[in-house]
Amino acid sequence: MPHPLPWYVAGPLIGLTVPALLLVGNKAFGVSSNFRHVCAAVAPCGVDFFSYDWKRLGLWNLTFLAGVCVGAAIAMWLAPPEVVHVSRRTVVQLQAIGIHDFTGLAPREIFTWSALATRRGFTAIVVGGFLVGFGTAYAGGCTSGHAIAGLADRQLASLVAVCGFFAGGLAATYFLLPWL
């Protein structure tokens, strides 16, 4: 079975994406703004936030997102995902909070339709999804956008956002997840 690209190949390719996009036409690397572009295109509903020229600003990002989805589908077809190997310490910690199925890419106790009806599943998926969506809009981008493109462009706002993402992730891991 094919193995994913090693870090020393994938890392530089990801890192070179930002300057390549800037050289090819001053394009921005990002995915999180696509929800806004789709809403502006399909149903702006008279909301000022969705009233802009989405074709001029968003067509590139929507094309980029379509390429990500098509690329992921091709990669999945060419090389089905392997079992994710998790360290023994992590397995013990996850079992302590009620997660026991490690056969797929994500724990089934959290990421299934039946789990969505539980307090843990609803909080993790619905509330967490809303908070991530709100956060990306409020921060002007997602973790990848800020960490890869923003930091490469030496933007102070991206440095603050990335520090906030890490602090939020640590707080959720050590304080919120055990409560769920």
N, C-alpha and C positions, 0 to 999 in steps of 0.2 A: 504494500500500500504506500502511495506517495507520502512524503513527509512535508509539513509546511516549510516555508522559507525560513532559513535560520535568521536569528536576530541581526546578524551582521550584514545581511542582505536586505531584509525588510525594513530595518531602522533607517538606513540611509535613503531608501526609496521613499519612505514616508516623509523624511526630512527634506528631501529634494522636491517634494510636491509643492510646497509653499512657494519657493522662488520660481519654479517652473510655471505655476499659475500666474504669478505676477508678471513674468516675462511674456507669456502668451497673450496677454490682453488685460492685465490688471484685474484678474478674477480672484475672488475670495474663496478660501477653503471652508466649507461649512455645510451642515445638514439641518441644524435645528431651525433655521429660518424658513424651511420649506413648508411647515404647517401654515405659517402666515401667508405664504405665496399661494398655497392651495385654497385657503379661505378667501383670499382676495380674488382669485380667479373664479371660484365656483359660486360663492354666496357672500359678497361683501356686507350685505344687510345694512348698509348705511352707516357702518361703524368707521370712524375716522382712521383707526389703526389699520384697516384693510383697504382704505381708499388711496391707492398709489398705482403707479405704472408697473404692475407685477411682471409684465412681459419683458420690460427693459431690465428690471432689477432681479427678477426671479427665474427667468427661463434657464439661465446657466445653472443655478442651484438645483432646479428640478431635473435637468439633464444629468447633472452629477449624481443626484440621488437615484435616478433610474439606472445609471451605470453601476452604482454600488449594489443595487438589488440584482441586476442581471449578472454581475460578476460573482456575487455570493451564490446565486443559483447555479452558475456554471461550476464554481468551485465545489459546491455540495454534490453536484452530479459527477464530477471527475474524481473526487476523493471524499467519500462519506465520512462524517466526523467520527473520530476515535473516542473511546471512553475517556473522560476527563480524569486525570490522575490528581487526587487531592492528598495533601500530606496527612499523615496519621493524626497529628495534633489538631489540625483543622477538622477532621472527621469527628474526633472526640468532642470538640467544642460544639459542632453542629448537632451531634446526637444529644448533647446536653440540653439543647433548646428544642428538641423534637423533630429534627430532620434526619431521616434514616435511609432514604433512597438515593443512591449515588450512581444509578445506572445510565442516566442520560446526560445531556449537557447542562441541565438545571434541575434543582431539587423538585420532585413531583409534589411534595407536601406544600409547596408554595405556588408553583406554576402549572396548575391544571384548572379546568372549569369548576370542578367540585371544590377545590381549595379556595376558589374565589368567594364562595359563600361563607367562609369562616372569617373570624375577626382578623386573624393573621393574614390570610390571603387578600381580603378586601383592603386592609391597611397597606400591605406591601405593594399591591398592584394598582389599585384605584387611587388611594391617597398618595402613595409614592409617585405614581405616574403623573398625577396633577402637580405635585410639588416639583418634580423634575421639569415638566413643561413650563410651569410658572417661572422656575428658576432660570431656565435657559432664556426665556424671553426677557426677564428682569436683568440678567447678567449680560445680555447681548451675545449669547452664544453658549455652546455646551462645553463639556470638559475637553473634548478633543479639539474643538475649534480654538479655545483659549490656550490649551497646553501646547498644541502643535503650531497653529498659525499665529496666535497672539504673542506667545513668548518668542517665536522666531522673528516677529516684527518688533520685538522689545517694547511691547505696550505694558505700561504700569497697571492698567485696569485688568489685563489678562493675568498678571502676576497675582494681584489681589484676588481675582476670581478663582484661580487655581488653588491658592492657599485656602480659600473658603470652601472649595469642593473637598479638599483633603480633610479639613477640620470637620465638615459636615459628615463625610463618610466615616471618620473615626468615631464621632459622636453617635451616629446611627448604629454602628457596629457594637460599640461597648455599652450604650445606654438604651437605645430604642429597640434593637433586635432582641435582646434578652427579655424585655418587657412583653414583647409580642408572643 
